[in-house]
Amino acid sequence: MSYNVTSGKILRAVHPTTEETMIIHEISDDFWCKVEPLLAPFKRTKSGGSPPRDFRSILNGIFYVLKTGCQWHFLPPCYGSKSAVHEHFQRWAHAGVFAEIFRLYAQEYHALKGIQWEWQAMDGTLLQAPVRGQPVCLAEEGLGRNPTDRGRSGSKLHLHVEQQGVPLAIELVGANVHDSRLVSPTLALDVLPRPAPTTEHPQHLCLDKGYDYARVDTEVAEKAYVPHIRRIGEEKTTAGATTQPARRWVVERTIAWLKGFRAIRTRYTCLGVNFRALVDLACALILSGKLEAACS
């Protein structure tokens, strides 16, 4: 049997040696058709040696690791050699392939459904990062002492989403970096160019109490946003008063979508570029799933 899970299929198969039921994760045919041209430059051009592994099988193996959070060492043999899959993953990650897949799907979503820029939101989420072989928390790898986890190694993902929760940018930093310091760095990573707001079509940015600083107000205003920041100690609006609908929840939902991928929920990837690649792939799969749901 098969069914869609986050733009992928899960097939139940029988392992040929142990006769035990195992789960095989596969990307959808539509996803592969869009990604295949980006992987064409990495095909082997010289003859000799063992036959090259099919790139779709390798990408399925990467998807399996992303979805299950397993170590590369325990990758099922149906995806090929674990060392070959990991080697290709690192090559593609350092070449920016996964970032390009994210950008490609964001462009397709904008073309088919349209990015809703009127109401945007931002928030961050902390991740445990018990990476081995790392004696110190390296800021350049997106690691830092987690103040909410007794100073253990941790990371933070800071998200910028549009009105429907579609991810526009994700910044990776150490867990000790405050959310209020990440507004401009995250906006600079948007995968799509932001249209200029006008008087008729203003753009609102919704933030929680963690951004309640005068410098954030100034920073957001300089970016031509209408700020909506929940103030520390602010009382709830009295009954009968006119209020705006809650808008911040969409970013929390997108964070939940991302943490549905176990390799993101807890970070075991030492190199920041590799972890960013997994996050970019997860964002592309989220967008792919939304597009496939809209077309079904």
Long-range contacts (C-beta under 8 A, 24 or more apart in sequence): 4-28, 4-289, 4-292, 5-67, 6-67, 6-260, 6-261, 6-285, 6-286, 6-289, 7-31, 7-285, 7-286, 7-288, 7-289, 7-292, 8-63, 8-67, 8-285, 13-78, 22-76, 24-60, 24-64, 24-76, 24-78, 25-60, 25-63, 25-64, 25-67, 25-68, 26-60, 26-63, 27-56, 27-59, 27-60, 27-63, 27-285, 28-288, 28-292, 30-288, 30-292, 31-284, 31-285, 31-288, 32-56, 32-59, 34-101, 34-104, 34-105, 34-108, 35-59, 35-101, 38-97, 38-100, 38-101, 38-104, 39-92, 39-97, 42-88, 42-91, 42-92, 42-95, 53-80, 53-81, 53-84, 53-85, 55-88, 58-84, 58-85, 58-88, 58-89, 61-85, 62-89, 62-281, 63-281, 63-285, 65-263, 65-278, 66-261, 66-262, 66-263, 66-264, 66-278, 66-281, 66-282, 67-261, 67-262, 67-263, 68-262, 68-263, 69-261, 69-262, 69-263, 69-265, 69-266, 69-268, 71-268, 89-274, 89-277, 90-274, 92-277, 93-273, 93-274, 93-276, 93-277, 94-273, 97-277, 98-276, 98-277, 98-278, 98-280, 98-281, 98-284, 99-191, 99-276, 99-277, 99-280, 101-280, 101-281, 101-284, 102-191, 102-280, 102-281, 102-283, 102-284, 102-287, 103-191, 103-192, 104-284, 105-283, 105-284, 105-287, 105-288, 105-291, 106-166, 106-167, 106-168, 106-191, 106-192, 106-287, 107-192, 108-287, 108-291, 109-166, 109-287, 109-290, 109-291, 110-192, 112-291, 112-294, 113-290, 113-291, 113-294, 115-162, 115-166, 115-168, 115-192, 116-162, 116-163, 116-164, 117-162, 117-163, 117-194, 117-195, 117-197, 117-201, 117-203, 118-163, 118-201, 118-202, 118-203, 118-204, 119-162, 119-163, 119-203, 119-204, 119-206, 119-247, 120-160, 120-161, 120-162, 120-163, 120-168, 120-203, 120-204, 120-205, 120-206, 120-225, 121-160, 121-161, 121-205, 121-206, 121-207, 121-247, 121-248, 121-250, 121-251, 122-158, 122-159, 122-160, 122-161, 122-179, 122-182, 122-183, 122-186, 122-205, 122-206, 122-207, 122-211, 122-251, 123-158, 123-159, 123-179, 123-207, 123-208, 123-248, 123-251, 123-252, 123-255, 124-156, 124-157, 124-158, 124-159, 124-179, 124-182, 124-210, 125-156, 125-157, 125-159, 125-255, 125-258, 125-259, 126-154, 126-155, 126-156, 126-175, 127-154, 127-155, 127-156, 127-157, 127-175, 127-264, 127-265, 127-266, 127-267, 128-152, 128-153, 128-154, 128-266, 128-267, 129-153, 129-154, 129-155, 129-175, 129-266, 129-267, 129-268, 130-266, 130-268, 131-267, 131-268, 131-269, 131-270, 132-270, 133-270, 134-270, 137-174, 137-176, 139-173, 139-174, 140-272, 141-270, 141-271, 141-272, 142-172, 142-173, 142-174, 142-272, 142-275, 142-276, 143-174, 143-175, 143-272, 144-173, 144-174, 144-175, 144-176, 144-177, 145-174, 145-175, 145-176, 146-175, 146-176, 147-175, 147-176, 148-175, 149-175, 155-267, 155-275, 157-255, 157-258, 157-264, 157-279, 158-182, 158-185, 158-186, 159-186, 159-251, 159-254, 159-255, 159-258, 160-186, 160-187, 160-189, 160-190, 161-250, 161-251, 161-254, 163-247, 163-250, 164-250, 165-250, 165-251, 165-253, 165-254, 165-257, 166-254, 166-287, 166-290, 167-254, 167-258, 167-283, 167-286, 167-287, 168-192, 170-279, 170-280, 170-283, 172-272, 172-275, 172-276, 172-279, 178-210, 179-210, 179-211, 180-210, 180-211, 180-213, 180-215, 180-216, 183-207, 183-211, 183-216, 183-219, 183-220, 183-223, 184-219, 184-223, 187-223, 196-224, 197-224, 197-225, 202-226, 204-228, 204-247, 206-247, 206-248, 207-248, 208-248, 209-234, 254-286, 257-282, 257-286, 258-282, 258-283, 258-286, 261-285
